[in-house]
Amino acid sequence: MGKKRSKGVSFWGWTFIISGIGGALGIINPHQAIIFSGVGLFLVGIALSAAKLIAGIFILKLNEAARKAAVLFAVISIMLIPLSFKPIFNSLHDEEYYVKKRQYIIEKVKPEYQEKALLTLDAFNETRGKISPALMMVLLGAPVFVFNLCPIIFFTRRRVKEQFR
């Protein structure tokens, strides 16, 4: 009949398959993804998604190489986290937003409130570069890091390794 796999192996196998399919769907509208993340990161993402899809199938078949590949893909995904959030950080430092907001205040806000509004905008612009990247990395990056760390922990456990032998 074959080897019996645990529910955890089934979960991670299907998770890899679903994330591989989800990432490969980026091929449908590559223009938007390339604008957001760049050509290099888009191509790496597509290749990683295809590899995760294939690894997920072989994880369900309890292939030892697929287990090792799953750990490798998780490590690669962790290393790509800063690059994935770089466009978000760049948008936080967007000078065009600051100029538009300043122009809006000058045109629309009553003169007696303009000075205070401009000072508030300047203060926000100064702190935006200092606080926001760290806050964004904690709020967005930490859950992604933990989710990518889970397969590493799971697939390196002794009990799981024994299932793949």
C-alpha positions in Angstrom: 0.0 0.0 0.0 2.8 2.5 0.8 3.9 4.6 3.7 1.5 6.3 6.0 2.0 10.0 6.4 1.0 12.2 9.3 -1.6 14.9 9.2 1.2 17.5 9.6 3.0 16.2 6.5 -0.3 16.3 4.6 -1.0 19.8 5.8 2.4 21.1 4.7 2.3 19.2 1.5 -1.0 20.8 0.6 0.2 24.2 1.9 3.1 24.0 -0.5 0.9 23.0 -3.4 -1.6 25.8 -2.7 1.0 28.5 -2.2 2.8 27.2 -5.4 -0.4 27.6 -7.4 -1.2 31.0 -5.8 2.3 32.3 -6.6 2.1 30.9 -10.2 -1.1 32.8 -10.7 1.1 35.9 -10.9 1.8 34.9 -14.5 -1.8 35.9 -15.4 -1.1 39.6 -14.8 2.7 40.0 -14.7 2.6 43.7 -15.5 1.1 44.7 -12.1 3.5 42.4 -10.2 6.5 43.7 -12.1 5.6 47.3 -11.4 5.3 46.6 -7.7 8.2 44.3 -7.1 10.5 44.5 -10.1 11.4 41.9 -12.8 14.0 40.0 -10.7 11.8 39.5 -7.7 8.9 38.6 -9.9 10.9 35.9 -11.8 12.4 34.5 -8.5 8.8 34.4 -7.1 7.5 32.5 -10.1 10.4 30.0 -10.0 10.0 29.5 -6.3 6.2 29.0 -6.7 6.7 26.4 -9.3 9.3 24.6 -7.2 7.0 24.7 -4.2 4.2 23.2 -6.2 6.4 20.3 -7.3 7.9 19.9 -3.8 4.4 19.8 -2.3 3.4 17.0 -4.6 6.4 15.0 -3.7 6.0 15.8 0.0 2.7 14.1 -0.1 4.5 11.1 -1.6 7.0 11.2 1.3 10.0 11.8 -0.9 13.1 12.6 1.2 14.5 15.1 -1.4 11.2 17.0 -1.3 11.5 17.3 2.5 15.0 18.8 2.1 13.7 21.1 -0.6 10.9 22.3 1.6 13.4 23.4 4.2 15.5 25.1 1.5 12.5 26.9 0.1 11.6 28.1 3.6 15.1 29.4 4.1 15.0 31.2 0.7 11.6 32.7 1.5 12.9 34.0 4.8 15.9 35.6 3.0 13.5 37.3 0.5 11.3 38.9 3.2 13.3 42.2 3.2 13.2 42.4 -0.6 9.5 41.7 -0.6 8.8 44.6 1.7 11.1 47.0 0.0 8.4 48.5 -2.3 6.3 49.2 0.8 9.2 51.0 2.5 9.9 52.9 -0.7 6.3 54.1 -0.8 6.6 55.3 2.8 9.4 57.6 1.7 7.6 58.8 -1.3 8.4 62.5 -1.7 5.6 63.0 -4.2 3.0 62.2 -1.5 4.5 64.9 0.8 4.5 67.5 -2.0 0.8 66.7 -2.9 -0.2 66.9 0.8 1.6 70.2 1.2 0.0 71.6 -1.9 -3.4 70.5 -0.6 -2.9 72.2 2.7 -1.9 75.5 1.0 -4.9 75.4 -1.4 -7.7 74.1 0.8 -6.9 74.8 4.5 -7.9 78.2 6.0 -4.9 80.6 6.4 -5.2 80.6 10.2 -4.8 76.8 10.3 -2.2 76.5 7.5 0.9 77.0 9.7 -0.1 74.4 12.2 -1.1 71.9 9.5 2.2 72.4 7.7 4.2 72.0 10.9 2.3 68.8 11.6 3.0 67.5 8.1 6.7 68.3 8.4 6.8 66.5 11.8 5.1 63.5 10.3 7.5 63.6 7.3 10.5 63.6 9.6 9.3 60.7 11.8 7.9 58.7 8.9 11.4 57.5 7.8 12.5 56.6 11.3 9.5 54.8 12.8 7.6 53.3 9.9 10.1 50.8 8.5 10.6 49.2 11.9 6.9 49.2 12.7 6.0 47.8 9.2 8.7 45.1 9.5 7.3 44.0 12.9 3.7 44.2 11.9 4.0 42.6 8.4 7.4 40.9 8.5 7.1 39.0 11.8 4.0 36.9 10.8 5.6 36.1 7.4 8.9 35.1 9.1 7.0 32.9 11.6 5.0 31.2 8.8 8.2 30.5 6.8 10.0 29.3 9.9 7.3 26.7 10.7 8.2 24.3 7.8 11.8 24.4 8.8 11.0 23.4 12.4 8.5 20.8 11.3 10.5 19.1 8.6 13.7 18.9 10.7 12.0 17.0 13.6 13.2 13.4 14.1 9.7 11.9 13.9 9.0 13.6 10.5 12.4 12.6 9.1 11.6 9.0 10.0 8.4 9.2 7.9 10.4 10.1 4.8 12.9 7.2 5.1 
